[in-house]
Amino acid sequence: MATTENRIAAANDETAAIAELDEIVDRQRAAFLADPFPSLQERQATLGALAGMVLSHRTQIQEAMSADFGVHPTLASDLIEVLGVAGRAGYAAEQLEMWMAAEARHADPALYGSGRAFVQPQPKGVVGNIVPWNFPFDLSLGPLVEMLAAGNRVVLKPSEHTPACAELLREMVHATFERERVDVVVGGLELARAFAHVRWDHLLYTGSPAIGREIAKAAAEQLVPVTLELGGKCPAILAADSIDAESVKQVLATKALKSGQMCITVDYCLVPREQLEDFARLAADYVSDAMPGYCASESCTGIITSRHLERIQALLDDARARGCDVRMLEEAGNVDPDTRQLPMSLVLDPPDDLALMQEEIFGPILPVKAYDDLDQAIDHVNAGERPLALYVFARDEAVANDVLRRTTSGGACVNSAAVHGALPSLPFGGIGQSGSGRHHGVEGFREFSNLRGVFIRGEGDLIEAFAPPYGATAQAVVEAAFAGVA
Ligand code: NAD
């Protein structure tokens, strides 16, 4: 009975949240029509307010992250969710005058006289942002930077898996912005589906490729332009000259960040076959020397829900059942079902048909795949879906460049991993199954802008050549043009 009542209450909440979403979109659209082109100063002030909002809520953000993840390191919350967003807003505010400036384009004076051609970025209008659970502030407020820089109105929809972060997000956004500028809707899957069906002027979705496909279909029904930030398996290729303590540390540290729950983590790595054991030894040494007691410490992020934890454990169980060489990196490390902390492990040279090598892992398990020569490693990557990011570890620059040239991914790093995602100046996004479109930096500003091509007529042009009935002017233009290409 209680369950039925709960279900009815939840359904009512969802209906109310969907009705609220409709109101918000109508309100923002009316506000956009009344004021469609905020000035540079207005946009910079909005970005300043956004930076101020996260900086002044630092402690609440840390607490909400810990509440949702079971354990979440406060310094990681500071670095990524607070300082990352504030830094990105500061960078955009600094660059904005340049980003907003009209860009002159060529107009042949023989045909267009003194007419001028230029690209003028203008706000798209009302933009939606569907946010996943793994970086609840970074992925809601980070893209908000470029959305606001571009002059839009924005509605954010956080994940149902991060209720504490979602509530805080709503509270601080309402306290900081007019609801006509930025708003937040909170709810479950019904709201998420309704959100994807709104006729946005642009929609950003960050999450799994499977749901990304649903979002793309929903957006296509109304021809809503969509940016898809998806996932997949990001590889690290280690060349023979880089199986050393520093490279192994970079790979493991990236995997340990958020316990692997990061779209640009190293999903698996490729290592020369004869150096597989060296890699495993360096990894074990690194964890025992630099990370004692790690998986029970405050630095180790909990897995977001018990269901997600079970999925990751099942991947490891499956590897064991298939006879794979599984190495636990923390001898005393245990899974804690309360904090959902999980020790790190390696799986040495797993077969490609293992679930671990088919699915995005999103947990602290590192498959270390052996290769016989670099071509084989590159072929392995190219045989899979194009990844969101690819990492090369090579002391020889020519080798690193060769790998970059012969592979395709959304982003890349050499001798490091995931760092490209921290730089507000670099475009961020995927290709193929890992997504399409970009946010961060000027590319993000352009993604959320309408790049309007404008021609302003001057004097002395021959544009009447295009107007029927075609006569002497058209004849002269055509003859001159053919003479030019002959
Ligand atoms: P999730 O379960 O939180 O879902 C993401 C969002 O989609 C949530 O807001 C959710 O409410 C919404 N959603 C779920 N089903 C929906 C539906 N049918 N219609 C509309 N919206 C729906 O997160 P997740 O999908 O588990 O996220 C993990 C995935 O996200 C991984 O694949 C990861 O690689 C990817 N990811 C990508 C990036 C990137 O920038 N490319 C960043 C972070 C995560």
Residues whose N, C-alpha, C, O or C-beta is under 5 A from the ligand:
A	BS01	NAD	I130 V131 P132 W133 K157 P158 S159 E160 A192 R193 A196 T206 G207 S208 P209 I211 E214 E229 L230 G231 G232 C263 S434
